[in-house]
């Protein structure tokens, strides 16, 4: 390769380590990775939910009307809503937990242990009450429609040097009719509205953790409700 050709190759970004073939291959790999991530992200945000469940309005949607990110996940419970509802009422740190991965939550210092039975002391819940996600993080009960809908609303945790919360957040638990009279659908929807430009990066990471914990929580509620005596 002569000096002139070498200079032109380097100027175009094609040195000895990057031939045209390798450049095309790198771009193809990058495009595939991006497409794969987008596909996985879409599936993560709608785990278990039907197209109808993702499209319909749910209680609490109006609390964060201009959401930047929405996740709707669902599961079938072979028990009527009346048997599922008591398990939702006792959600929260210091209460019945979240029926998810307790070991991970305890490792994070959240002090959460999920209940395996319905406790009367945790069945009293009213609009305005606080449901804690962690000792210092709580959401307000904003919608309470037994045995149909429980919606929690609040703000994302602020960073040490920030006064304003980075995002607004609504978390809805909705019980809808199932395919049979003795079943129901438990639909969980998260709505995030960014208050800071960088909040999207935070929520993007949170959404993957949410998938892991919500998927386990849905199964945990289902399993407990299905073995609850009628």
MOVENBEL-V80910 format. One record per pair of residues at least 4 apart in sequence whose C-alpha atoms are under 7 Angstrom apart, sorted by sequence separation. I is the first residue (numbers start at 0). GAP is how many residues later the second one is. D is the distance in whole Angstrom. If there is no record, write none. Layout:
[[I;GAP;D] [I;GAP;D]]
This chain:
[[0;4;6] [1;4;6] [2;4;6] [3;4;6] [4;4;6] [5;4;6] [6;4;6] [7;4;6] [8;4;6] [9;4;5] [13;4;5] [14;4;7] [17;4;6] [18;4;6] [19;4;6] [20;4;6] [21;4;6] [22;4;6] [23;4;6] [24;4;6] [25;4;6] [26;4;6] [27;4;6] [28;4;6] [29;4;6] [30;4;6] [31;4;6] [32;4;6] [33;4;6] [34;4;6] [35;4;6] [36;4;6] [37;4;6] [38;4;6] [39;4;6] [40;4;6] [41;4;7] [42;4;6] [48;4;6] [49;4;6] [50;4;6] [51;4;6] [56;4;7] [60;4;6] [78;4;6] [79;4;7] [80;4;6] [83;4;7] [84;4;6] [85;4;7] [86;4;7] [90;4;6] [91;4;6] [92;4;5] [100;4;6] [101;4;6] [102;4;6] [103;4;6] [104;4;7] [105;4;5] [118;4;7] [124;4;7] [132;4;6] [133;4;7] [144;4;5] [157;4;6] [178;4;7] [194;4;7] [198;4;6] [199;4;6] [200;4;7] [201;4;6] [202;4;6] [204;4;7] [205;4;6] [206;4;6] [207;4;7] [208;4;6] [209;4;6] [210;4;6] [211;4;7] [212;4;6] [213;4;6] [214;4;6] [215;4;6] [216;4;6] [217;4;6] [218;4;6] [219;4;6] [220;4;6] [221;4;6] [222;4;6] [223;4;6] [0;5;6] [8;5;5] [9;5;5] [13;5;6] [17;5;6] [48;5;6] [89;5;6] [90;5;5] [91;5;5] [104;5;6] [105;5;5] [131;5;6] [132;5;6] [143;5;6] [144;5;6] [157;5;7] [177;5;5] [193;5;6] [8;6;6] [13;6;7] [89;6;5] [90;6;5] [91;6;6] [104;6;7] [105;6;6] [131;6;4] [142;6;7] [143;6;5] [157;6;6] [177;6;4] [193;6;7] [90;7;6] [104;7;6] [130;7;5] [131;7;6] [142;7;6] [143;7;7] [157;7;5] [176;7;5] [177;7;5] [129;8;6] [130;8;5] [142;8;5] [156;8;6] [157;8;6] [175;8;6] [176;8;6] [129;9;6] [130;9;6] [141;9;6] [155;9;6] [174;9;6] [175;9;5] [101;10;6] [129;10;5] [130;10;7] [140;10;6] [141;10;6] [154;10;6] [155;10;6] [174;10;6] [175;10;7] [101;11;6] [128;11;6] [129;11;6] [140;11;5] [141;11;6] [155;11;5] [174;11;5] [101;12;7] [127;12;6] [128;12;5] [139;12;5] [140;12;7] [154;12;6] [155;12;6] [173;12;6] [174;12;6] [127;13;5] [138;13;6] [139;13;5] [154;13;5] [155;13;7] [173;13;5] [126;14;5] [127;14;6] [138;14;5] [139;14;6] [153;14;6] [154;14;5] [172;14;6] [173;14;6] [96;15;6] [98;15;5] [125;15;7] [126;15;5] [138;15;5] [153;15;5] [172;15;5] [96;16;5] [97;16;6] [126;16;6] [152;16;6] [153;16;7] [171;16;6] [172;16;7] [96;17;4] [126;17;6] [152;17;4] [171;17;5] [53;18;6] [93;18;7] [95;18;5] [96;18;6] [151;18;6] [152;18;6] [170;18;6] [171;18;7] [92;19;5] [95;19;5] [150;19;7] [151;19;5] [170;19;5] [150;20;6] [151;20;6] [169;20;6] [170;20;7] [150;21;4] [169;21;5] [149;22;6] [150;22;6] [168;22;6] [169;22;7] [48;23;6] [149;23;5] [168;23;5] [48;24;5] [109;24;5] [148;24;6] [149;24;7] [167;24;6] [168;24;7] [45;25;6] [47;25;5] [48;25;5] [109;25;7] [148;25;4] [166;25;6] [167;25;5] [44;26;4] [45;26;5] [46;26;5] [47;26;5] [147;26;6] [148;26;6] [166;26;5] [167;26;7] [44;27;6] [45;27;5] [46;27;7] [47;27;6] [94;27;6] [147;27;5] [166;27;4] [44;28;7] [165;28;6] [166;28;5] [165;29;5] [165;30;5] [86;31;7] [85;32;7] [89;32;5] [166;32;6] [88;33;7] [89;33;6] [165;33;5] [88;34;6] [88;36;7] [85;37;7] [91;39;5] [92;39;5] [91;40;5] [92;40;6] [91;41;6] [92;41;6] [84;62;5] [81;65;6] [80;66;6] [59;83;7] [58;90;7] [59;91;6] [80;94;6] [79;102;5] [78;103;5] [79;103;5] [80;103;6] [63;104;7] [77;104;6] [78;104;5] [79;104;6] [63;105;7] [77;105;4] [78;105;6] [63;106;7] [76;106;6] [77;106;7] [62;107;7] [76;107;5] [75;108;6] [76;108;6] [115;108;7] [75;109;5] [76;109;7] [59;110;7] [74;110;6] [75;110;6] [73;111;7] [74;111;5] [59;112;6] [73;112;5] [74;112;7] [100;112;7] [58;113;7] [73;113;4] [99;113;6] [72;114;6] [73;114;6] [71;115;7] [72;115;5] [100;115;7] [71;116;6] [72;116;6] [99;116;5] [71;117;4] [99;117;4] [70;118;6] [71;118;7] [98;118;5] [70;119;5] [97;119;6] [69;120;6] [70;120;7] [99;120;6] [69;121;5] [98;121;5] [68;122;6] [69;122;6] [98;122;6] [68;123;5] [66;124;6] [67;124;6] [68;124;7] [66;125;5] [67;125;5] [66;126;4] [67;126;6] [63;127;6] [65;127;6] [63;129;7] [86;134;7] [83;141;5] [82;142;6] [74;143;6] [76;145;5] [78;146;7] [78;147;6] [77;148;6] [76;149;7] [43;167;6]]
